[in-house]
Amino acid sequence: GAVVSQHPSRVICKSGTSVKIECRSLDFQATTMFWYRQFPKQSLMLMATSNEGSKATYEQGVEKDKFLINHASLTLSTLTVTSAHPEDSSFYICSARAGTGGLYGYTFGSGTRLTVV
Amino acid sequence: GDSVTQMEGPVTLSEEAFLTINCTYTATGYPSLFWYVQYPGEGLQLLLKATKADDKGSNKGFEATYRKETTSFHLEKGSVQVSDSAVYFCALAKGYSGAGSYQLTFGKGTKLSVIP
């Protein structure tokens, strides 16, 4: 079946630094990838939708300049948290989807636990 | 806006017990409904789905029926196993985002622990 690899699974960084999270579709081409954020005991909140070769569409309230998303190929999307602060500490999870139109299955990565100290 | 409400966890059951995890939704139109499961250390996996009213999704002994009149999609299993221990997310998808996909709206998740 479709597999999405997300890396790293855990990362600790200092305030002010940037962190890059990778999301790869291993056995299919992902025309669309999604980035979610999950706070403790909260639901997954969609941050942005990215399509290969075009700019990401950010949800309301998500800072584009802080959460940089690049979807340069059909198998790779990256989320870079720039100038990270402790409040950015969270669980980030990506999802990839092949094809356009219809309810194709969404495949999720295993998530990245970011801790900013 | 659209929202999904599912029962607070954690839920702890003995093996072979009956499981119900309640899920209700708020949405205009006709959403599709999903249950996802997240095993420890893994990503979310689609467990089952239903795309229209009265549809029943089923997989691995789990079932959920799309009830439009009660806006519910409760997850049930007749006899849980230790291997069912995971976090379960109810979700809905509606509309066409214009980006080639449907957007998912998730509930907060319910952690299930099954003890021998």
Boltz contact constraints between the chains, C-beta under 6 A:
constraints:
  - contact:
      token1: [A, 31]
      token2: [B, 100]
      max_distance: 6.0
  - contact:
      token1: [A, 32]
      token2: [B, 100]
      max_distance: 6.0
  - contact:
      token1: [A, 32]
      token2: [B, 101]
      max_distance: 6.0
  - contact:
      token1: [A, 42]
      token2: [B, 108]
      max_distance: 6.0
  - contact:
      token1: [A, 43]
      token2: [B, 106]
      max_distance: 6.0
  - contact:
      token1: [A, 43]
      token2: [B, 107]
      max_distance: 6.0
  - contact:
      token1: [A, 43]
      token2: [B, 108]
      max_distance: 6.0
  - contact:
      token1: [A, 44]
      token2: [B, 106]
      max_distance: 6.0
  - contact:
      token1: [A, 49]
      token2: [B, 99]
      max_distance: 6.0
  - contact:
      token1: [A, 51]
      token2: [B, 99]
      max_distance: 6.0
  - contact:
      token1: [A, 57]
      token2: [B, 99]
      max_distance: 6.0
  - contact:
      token1: [A, 97]
      token2: [B, 101]
      max_distance: 6.0
  - contact:
      token1: [A, 100]
      token2: [B, 100]
      max_distance: 6.0
  - contact:
      token1: [A, 103]
      token2: [B, 32]
      max_distance: 6.0
  - contact:
      token1: [A, 105]
      token2: [B, 46]
      max_distance: 6.0
  - contact:
      token1: [A, 108]
      token2: [B, 43]
      max_distance: 6.0
  - contact:
      token1: [A, 108]
      token2: [B, 44]
      max_distance: 6.0
  - contact:
      token1: [A, 109]
      token2: [B, 43]
      max_distance: 6.0
  - contact:
      token1: [A, 110]
      token2: [B, 42]
      max_distance: 6.0
  - contact:
      token1: [A, 110]
      token2: [B, 43]
      max_distance: 6.0
